[in-house]
Amino acid sequence: MSIINSEQERVMSGRLEAIYDCIKAIEGKEDCQTATGFLRTLAMKEEAIIARQEQEFITQVYGDR
């Protein structure tokens, strides 16, 4: 169980870092493309996390086939 909690903490930390980077870009009045890039990267990471979680669930339910 501690492995899952550790991974969840790592994932949450990565999400927060990406959000803070985006905020810094906006506050620093960096160009809009930079902020958009940070948000796009965050969205892609979220999609990858969801896909991996779905695959892990399927494996738990049906096993490796």
Buried (B, 14 or more C-beta within 10 A) or exposed (E): EEEEEEEEEEBEEEBEEBEEBBEEBBEEEEEEEBBEBBBEEBEEBEEEEEEEEEEEEEEEEEEEE
